[in-house]
Amino acid sequence: MQILRMGVVGIGNMGSAHVARITKGEVQGMTLAAVCDTDPQKRTADEKALNGVAVFEDYRALIDSGLCDAVIIATPHYFHPPIAIYALEHGLHVLTEKPAGVYTAQVKEMNAVAEKSGKVFGIMFNQRTTPIFAKARELVQSGRLGELKRVVWIITNWYRNQAYFDSGSWRATWVGEGGGVLLNQCVHNIDLWQWICGMPARIHSFVGYGKYHNIEVDDDVTVYAEYPNGATGTFMTTTGEYPGTNRLEVSGDRGKMVIENGVLKLWELDAPEREFCFHSDTNTPKPHITVSEMPFTDNGPAHTGICQNFADAILHGAPLLAPGYDGLDSLEIINAIYLSDWTKSTVSLPIDDAQYEQLLRERIKTSTLRQGDDGAFRSNADTLTDRWSVKW
């Protein structure tokens, strides 16, 4: 195979952006063969705009057509696993938008099918392409900061106004989207959190639903986390603060790093803190600290980078930067955050899948789709790349 024939399932906000970057030739080795959407207006528009590209109403018809080698899934969240499963079982490679799904049980089923299929399976965790976060992962995973002691992430600059939520009938509803700031915006940050620092063992959370907007899902969240080694973490986010903050601090027994305003600042100790804590002869030891700053002006290739990596994995055997299986980890944390707030208790990971699904379905029963124009915010690739890029 020299050219990867892509199908895009779901041509709303993100789907139309993927269509644009493929048709503009921004992803080498990838060509657009087909698109699919249930909205007849979107299909009519694409039939006119995309000369020679097949347009389908049903994702199964697109997958069964034989026109595509792989699909990008850019539908509302609940549909990611079933579409991925159908595509994988019918021999197509899959790149799914985030999140992997809404609840862990459906994602575990999808991952099992992906493993059995032998196909390339990726997820659109585009912020893994950001150099500053890649460096942060390297510092922690290499042990340069020593044993993890504390993680604090204040990520309150995911601001969204009411018009954003009113742009789609499924947005900000339990029945349509399955969650709010955690599942939609902060899935990127929660993925980076576990990608850099690993998975926590326990979660306790406080969640506000419709605190700043006329919505039924979360728009304000505070999380306390504990790690297997006793390290702790806090994670705070909202779509209701302006201007917000994006500040990540990771502390270990050999130093700490702070990421803010596009700069990674690093403090390194000559010896582990535990050593001079118990072996220093003075009451106020002042061990030597080496301080360095690493400015990063490049946010990385974002969505285009993940698409290129996906194509390279299929065509040339390149390792995936964001394997689809990794989507379970961030979703496990997100489900634990909701579950902790719903049960007013500390939740251990992995969570009780059945309990979470039951409580979610109770919220779905009373959830209603919003009154909104599902095509109002259909944007070009440049607009959406800016919306989802790292903001300081």
LUMKELO-900729 format. One record per residue: z, x, y of N, C-alpha, C, O in turn. Coordinates in steps of 0.02 Angstrom, whole numbers, plus 50000, padded with zeros to 5 digits. Layout:
N
ZXYZXYZXYZXY...
# end
This chain:
392
500005004249940500005000050000500005004450063500435008750070499525003250107499485007050169499705002950230499955005750278499594996450226499784991950280500234986450252500074983450201500794985350285501264980250264501094973650298501124973050359500914968650259500734962150286501364957950294501684956050245501534956350357502164953050371502064945550384501574943450413502554941750362502624934850381503274934050421503774937150404503264929950472503864928650512504054921350502503664916850518504644920150475504884913350463505374911450518505914914350523505174906650559505564904750617505294908150679505374914150687504974904250723504654907350782504954904450846504604902350892505624904550847505994902850908506104909050949505644913150957506714909850975506874915551018506714922250986506284925951009507074923850932506994930350901506334930950862506004936150864506144925550828505524925850790504924927250833504494931250814504894924050892504324925250936504334932350963503804935250976504924935250971504974942250992504714946850938504374951750953504874945450875504614949450820503854948850814503504953750803503604942750823502874941650822502544945950876502034949150864502844946050936502554949750991502534957250977502034960450990503084959950951503094967250941502614969350884502334974850886502524965050835502054966750781501344966350806500944970850794501174960950842500484960150866500304965250919499714966750928500794967850955500664973151004500584979950972500424984851006500694980450907500624986850872501204991550882501124997550874501794988750898502374993050911502684995650846503075000450848502524992650789502794994850725502214997550683501784993850660502215004150673501675007350636501675005250562502205005050531501095003650536501025001750467501174994550453501184992450395501274990550505501454983450497500944979150534500774980550592500704973950501500244969150532500494962150520500814960750468500364957650566500584950750560500074946650521499494946150542500284943750465499834939850423499954932350428499484928450420500584930350441500744923150441501384921850479501824926250483501454915850505502064913550536502224906550509501804903150481502854904550519503074898050493503604895150538504044898750561503554888650552504074885150588504024877650575503474875150563504584874250576504584867050564504394863150626504244857150622504394866350684504244863050748503484862750758503174867950764503194856750760502464856350768502204859150834501644861650836502604858850887502384861550951502324869150948501854872050975502794872350914502764879650907502164881650863501824886650876502054877750810501484879350766500824878650804500374882850797500764873350844500144872350883500044878050932499484880550940500584880150965500534885651013500324892050980499914895851007500594893450921500414899650886499724899450856499384904550851499504893550835498814892950810498314894850864497784897650849498474893250926498034894850982498104902151003497604905451020498714904751000498844911451027498714917050976498534922650995498814915550912498774920750860498124919950820498124916850767497604922750845496954922250813496954925750745497104931650740496784922050693496734924950627497384925350588497394927850532497924922850618498564922950584498694915950555498644910950591498864915550491498994909150459499644906150485500134909750497499654899550494500234896050520500464890850469500064886750447501104891050451501374886550400501954882450427502294884550474502054876550397502624872350413503214873850367503794873250388503084875650305503594876650255503614884050234503094886950218504214886950233504264894050215504034895450144503784900850130504124890550100503904891550031503144892150026502884895849985502794888250068502064888750069501844895550094501364898450067502184898150144502014904950170502134910050115501704914350102502714909750082502884914750031502404914249971502204919249943502224908049952501784906949895501054908449909500644908749863500884909349973500174909949993499844916349968499234916549961500234921549955499954927949936499704932049995499414937349986499814929450056499574932950116500044938450139499854942850178500674938250115501184942750143501494947150088501564945150031501674953250109502044957750066502794957350080503204958950038502964955050140503664954750162503744949450215503254947250246504374947250225504504942350278505094944650320505554948050297505064942650384505634942950429505904935850435505524931250450506544934950424506854928350427507224927750494507714931350506506994923150536507274922350603507424914950617507274912350670507714911750568507904904750572508634904050593508974909050599508874897850604509594896950611509974899750551509694900250496510594901650562510974905850516511024903250445510954907050397511144896850437511254894050370510664895250324510744895550263510064895850353509454896250312509284903450291508834904450250509644908350317509484915250300509524916550224509044919050195510084914950191510124916350119509624912450076509294915550035509544905850084509074902450039508354904750047507994905149997508144906250108507454908650118507384915650089506884917250057507894919850100507874926650072507844926449996507464930049965508244922149966508264921549893507574919449867507324922349818507264914549898506604912149876506084917749882505684918849837506104921349938505624926749948505714932349898505234934849869506334934349887506474939749840506284937849769506004941949732506434931749750506264929449682505514928849672505274928649615505134928449727504404927949722504054934449741503464934549758504434940049739504134946549744504014949349813503644954149820504324946449865504234949049933504844953149954505414951649935504714958149995505254961850028505524957450085505164953250111506154958450104506474954050152506844958150205507224962750190506724956250268507124958650325507404952450359507034948550390508054951450354508354945450383508694946950450508964952350460508654942150495509034942650556509784942350540509984940050487510174944650587510904943950581511084936750601510714933550639511654934250577512074936950524511744935850456511244932250450512024939050404511744938250337511764930950315511324928750277512254927350338512344920250322512934917750361513154920950408513194912050341513764909050377514414909950338514944910750368514374909750272514984910550232514834915250174514264915750150515344918750151515254924350105514954922350038514584926250008515114916450014514874914449948514114914449945513824916749896513784911749997513054911549997512754918450004512214919749977513084922850040512834929650049512914933749986512484937849970513454932749949513534936249885512984934249836512734938449799512794927849836512254925649794511594928949814511214931249772511464929349880510864932549905510844939949886510334942449864511404943349893511434950449877511294951749802510964956649784511554947249760511444948049688510704947249671510444950949629510374942449703509654941449692509264947549717508794949749684509464950149774509114955949803509164961949757508674965549746509754963149729509854968849684509434968049621509134972849597509404962049595509014960749535508264961449547507894963449503508044959749608507324959649624507014966649628506434967549612507414971549650507144978249661506734978949724506424984149735506724973749766506344973949828506754977049885507364977349881506414979249937506754981949996507064976050033506734971150048507704976750049508094971350080508474974150139508934978150130508284972050199508594974750260508874969150303508724963350293509294971050352509574966350399509504969150470509524975250479509434964750519509284966850587509914968850626510074965750676510254974050602510814976850639510534982150686510594988150673510224979850740509834984350783510264989350821510014994550842510914987950831511314992650869511514998750829511795003450856511364998750764511455004950725510955010350747511045016250732510425008350782509935013250807510175016650871509845021350895510725014350900510975017050963511295023950951511765024350912511045029250983511305035950970512055036750980512365040450942512335033451029513055034451042513475031750985513995034650969513265026350954513645023650897513525027650834513975028250792512925030250827512785034650770513235040950774513475043250723513325043550834513765049350843514485047550828514845051550798514695041650850515385039450836515505039050761516025041150737515025036250725515095035850652515145042850622515565044150578514735047450646514755054250620515435057450631515695060750586515725056550690516375059550706516925056850661517355060650638516915050350649517445047350607517335048850534517795050950499516725047850510516585048650438516635055950416516795057250358516505060550460516555067650442517275070150441517405075650416517745066150467518445068250469518635072250530519185074950533518185072650577518325076750636518915074050677519275077850709519015067450676519585064550710520205064150665520735061950686520125066350603520685066150556520775059250526520305055250526521365057850502521515051350471521565046050525521885047050577521245040350513521235034950562521935032450577522345031450532522085031450642522725028650664522655022050700523045017450689522145021550744522075015450783521365014550808521015019450824521145008250810520485006450838520595000750888520934995850873520315001550947520354996250998519664995151027519374999751056519394989151019518744987551049518814981451093518974975951070518694982451157518654976951205517914975951219517594980151250517644970451196516924969151203516854962051233516724957251198516944961751299516964955251333516364954351380516374950051424515834958351370515254957651414514664954351379514084955551397514804950051330514284945851299514224939251338514204933951307514204939651403514224933451443513634928851429513064931051425513784922451421513274917351414513464911351457514044909351459512974908451492513114902551533512984896251492512754896551435513124890551522513044884251485512314882951467512174879951415511854885051510511144883951496510924887451432510504884851395511214893151418511054896651355511224892251295510824891351249511824889351296512034885151239511634878651237511534875851183511424876251294511034870051296510304871051278509924866251274510104877351266509394878751253509164876751183508564876551171509624875351138509434873351071509934868351043510534869051052509684863351008510124858050982510614860750930511154857850922510434866050895510854868750842511364873850868511834875550833511274876150930511694881450956512424879050965512554873350984512884883650951513604882650965513874876350930514304872950958513624875050870513884869450830514054872150760513744876850736514554869150729514734871050661514174869150612514044872850564513854863450624513344861150578512684865050587512314865850539512544867450647511914870750659511944878350657511484881550631512474881250685512514888450691513074891550649513034897350629513584887550635514114889950591514644894150624515084896750590514604894850691515094898850727514844900250797514304897950816515234904150835515064905550904514984912950918514564916250888515394915450964515314922450985515394927250927515064932450925515814925650879515914930150822515284930650779515074936150761514994924950763514444924850716513774926350749513314928750716513724924950813513084925850847513044932450884512654936850865513444933250937513414939350976513774945150942513484950450932514414944250925514834949850905514734952150833515064956850811514294948950797514144951550730513894958750735514004962750689513544960450790513324967350800513924972050805513944977250772514404970250847514984974650859515434975050798515704980350782515504969450763515914969550703515584973650648515924977050609514914973350645514574977950599514704985150618514854989150574514644986850682514764993750703515484995850690515615001450669515944991350702516654992650690516764994950618517075000150607516514991150569516624993150500516174998850479516355002850436515584999450510515115004950495515415011550516515325016650482515775011550572516085017650598516755019050565516885024750544517175013950560517885014950540518065012550471518615013850447517615008850438517775006150372518074999150378518204996650432518184996050320518424989150317519184988750323519534992550290519434984250365520154983050367520384979450304519974976750266521034979450293521324976150234521614969350250521624964850208521854968450313522164962150332521974960450404521864964850445521934953950418521724951450483522204945850506522384941550467522394946050569522734940450601522384939250668522264943950706522234932950682521804931550740522044925550780522424921350757521794925350843521904919750888521224918150919520924922350953520994912050908520314910150927520314904150973520664899250961519924904451027519834898851072519154895651061518644899051059519144889051054518524885351040518354881151102518744876951124517754882451130517564878951191518044880151248518164875651288518314886051253518794887751305518454888351373518744886451424517844891051373517494892251436516834888351442516514888551494516624884851389515984881351389516074874551355516564873251321515584870251365515584863751331515254864651263514684862651252515624867651218515394869051150515974867751102516544867251122515814867251037516334865850987516564872050949517054871750912516214877650958516374883750921516724888750966516874887251024516854894650939517254899750973516884903051030516294904751024517244904051086516974908151141517504912951169517404915851222518074913651132518594918351152519004920151091519264915851056519064926751077519364928951014519784935251025519574939851060520384935350995520794941350992521004942450920521244937850887520914948550896521034950150825521504956050820521454960950857521974955550772522394961250752522214962850680522184958450637522094969250666521874971350599522314977050574522574981050613522394977250508522754982750475522304985850422521944982350386522324992550416521924996150367522344998150307522954998150310522014999750252522385001650191522875007450202523385007750169522705012050247523145017850258523695016550310524075021050326523735010350335524235008650385523985008850456524345006750502523385011350467523095011250534523015004050558522964999450517522995003150624522934996450652522324996150698522055001250719522134989950714521574989050759521634982550797521934977750773521344982350856521274976150894520554975450916520204980350931520334969150918519644967650936519664961350980519914956150959519404961951041519414956451089518714955051114518354959651134518514948651113517844947051136517824940051165518264935951153517294938751204517194932151234516484931751262516174936951275516234925751271515614924651309515774921451376515314918951410516414921451396516604917951456516884922251512517174919551559516804928951508517044933351562516454936751595515984938951563516494937151661515984940751699516294943851761516604940251800516234950351773515934955251727516404956851670517014956351677516144958651614516564960251556516624967751547516434971751590516904969551491517034976651474516754978151404516774973851360516504984151396516314986651330516634993451321516364998451346517194993651287517574999851280517845000351209518224996051186517645005651174517875006951106518295013351105518065018551128518895012951079519325018751071519535019450998519785014650968519435025350971519635026750901520085032850902519905038150927520685032050873521175037550871521305039550799521365035350755521345046150789521535048850724522075054050733522305055250789522285057250679522835062150686522585068950710522985073550718521925069550722521675075750751521335074650819520995079150844521425068750848521145067450914520925060250922521115055950883520525059150974520275052450986519605052851022519425057951050519255047151021518635046551060518645039851096518925035051071518335039751154518255033651193517525033051212517225037751238517245027251199516555025751218516555020351271516805014851260516285022051329516245017151384515725019551434515665025551447515355014851462514855016451513514345021651490514125025851529514165021351427513655025751400513885032951390513465037351381514535034151391514815040851383515305040851325515735036451320515245045751281515735046851228516175052651249515935058351255516815051351259517285056651277517725058151217517985053551184517805064651202518135066751141518715071451157518635076251194519305069851129519895074151134520035076751064520135072751018520055083451054520175086250988520785090850989520855095151032521225089850939521815093950931521675099950886521245099550842522025105450899521935111350856522235110350787522015113450739522735105950782523065104650718523225097150715523265093950767523315094450655523485087350650524135085650686524605089550686524145079950717524735077750755525365077550712525905079150737525305075750649525895075350606526235082150596526835082650586525835087450600526115094150591526575096050649527145098150638526325095350711526755097450767527295092250782527785093750816527205086050756527735081150764528365083350727528915082550753528285085950667528865087650625529035095150623529555097050598528585099250649528695106450643528735110050709528795116250711528705106450764528765109750830529495111050846529925107150828529625116750880530305118650897530525115850964531115116350981530075112851003530245110251069530275102651067529995099451023530635099751117530695092451121530055089251147529915083451131529665092851186529055090051215528465094751200528225098151246528245094951138527685099451122527045097451158526905091551168526665102451179526035101251212525485105251175525275110551198525265102651119524745106151081524095106551120523955102451164523715111551105523085112651141522595107051123522525105151066522245104551175521745099251167521085101751196521065104451251520565100851158519885102351183519555095751201519505091151160519335095151264519035088951289518295090151303518105095051334517885085451279517165085951292516885079051306517165073951284516335078851343515995072551359515275072951337514935078051346515035067551307514355067151284514025060951314514135055451290513635061751367513295055951396512675054051355512315058451331512565047651347511985045151312511615040351357511895035251378510995041851373510605037551417510115033151378509805028651406510045034451314509555031051272509915025951227510355027851189509715019651232510005014551189509675014151121509875010051079509175018351109508845018351045508295013151040508205009251087507925013050986507345008650979507515001450960507064997250957508154999950948508384993050937507984989450883507894992150828507754983350898507404979250848506784982750821506644982550761506414985850866505804989350844505974994950795505614996150748506534998350808506755003750763506935001250694506765004450644507274995550690507444992650625506804990450589506744991450528506344987250626505704985250595505314991250569505024991050515505304996650609504945002750588505265005850526504925007950480505935006050525506285008750468506165004650406506105007350351506124998050413505984993550358505284994950330505194995350269504804995550374504114997050353504085003850318503755004550267504425008850346504425015550316504765015550248504565019450204505265011350239505605010950174505125008350120505135010750064504725003450138504255000550090503655005150078503455006250021503375007750132502765011750127502875018950106502455021950073503455021750126503565028950115504215030650081504375036550071504615025550062505235026950027505805029350070506285032250044505775028250136506305030350181506945026450167506905020550149507525029550175508165025850166508255020850223508075022150280508535015150206508655010050257509265011750300509785013850274509185010950365509755011950411510235006050406510835006850412509965000050393510374993950389510174990050326509794985250331510424992050268510284988250207510554981150212511084979950241510184976350184510384969450188511074968150157511434963750179511254972050107511894971250073512474972250122513014969250113512374976350174512914977650222513104971550262513644971350292512674966450263512824960450301513454956950275513774953250313513624958050212514224954850184514854957550217515334953750226514874963950234515484966950261515674963950328516254961950338515204963450374515364960450440515524953150432515964950550467515184949550387515324942550377516014941550347516354936650363516214946050303516884945750273517424946050327517904942250326517324950450376517794951050431517784944750474518314942150493517184942350490517124936350532517444930250498517814926550530517294929350434517594923650398518364924450396518714919450401518604930450389519334931650388519644929950456520194927250458519294931450510519544929850577519604922250585520124919850608519084918650567519124911350571519674908650526520074904450546519694911150464520174908650415520894909850438521324905550429521024915550468521684917050494521884912050548522444909450548521424910550593521584905850647521664898750619522114895050640521224896750574521254890050546521894888850506522174883350508522134893950471522724893150429523364895750463523914895050436523284898550524523844901350561524244906350518524854906050514523874910850487524184915650442523804922150443523244922550468524104927350415523764933750405523354933250341523594930950289522724935450344522254934750288522094941650261521934946250299522114942350195521924948550162521174948350145520894943050131520864954250147520164954950129520104958150060520494962750046519644956050017519164950650028519494943850030520024942749999519184939150065519474932550075519374928250013519014930049966519684922450014519574917249964518944913549984518954909350029518384914949951517734912049970517754904449968517504901150014518054901649916518064894349908518474890949962518284885749988519044893949980519454891150032519094891050099519114886050135518754896650115518394896850178517844891650180517774888050230517454891150127516904886350126517164879150133516854875050168517724877650101518014870950106518214869350178518054863950203518554873950211518774872750280518184872450328518204868750377517674876450315517074876150356516734869250350516534866350399516684866850289516354860350278516744854650311516444849650331517394855350317517784850350353517584850150426517564844750457517434855850455517214856150525516504853650532516324850550582516094854950482515404852550484515384844950485514944841950517515844841650450515854834350446515914831050515515634825750526516274834250560516384831450627515954834750680516024833350739515504839150659515074842850705514454838750721514204835050679514194839450781513584835950802513104840850835513304845250872512464839950820511954843950853511944842450928512064836750948511804847450967511814846751040511164843651065510654843951030511194840851124510584838651158510294844651194510584847151242509714846951171509424852851202508694853551184508454850451136508334857451223507634858851211507584865151169507704870651194507414864451105507404870051059506904875451078506924880951052506454873951123505954878951143506054881651213505644885551237506584879451246506664881151316506734888551330506494891051380507064892151285507194899151297506754903651254506924909351241506194901151232505744905251192505464910751236505084909451282505654916851222505534922351268505084927651237504944927451177504864932351279504464937751253504924943351226505524943251236504614948151193504994953351160505394957451209505964959451195505124958851268505474963051317506104959651340506624962851346506074953051353506654949351376507214949451325507794950551341507034948351261507544948051210507814954951192508404955551175507404960051195507654966751183508184968451234508694971551218508064966451297508554967751350509194963751338509744966251348509114957451316509694953251304510154956151252510764955651258509864959151199510264961551143510384969051145510664971751097510184972451198510314979551203511054980651221511394976151243511284986851211511974988451226512074988451302511694991651338512574984651325512704984251397513394987151412513884985851376513424991151464514054994351483514324991051546514854993051571
# end
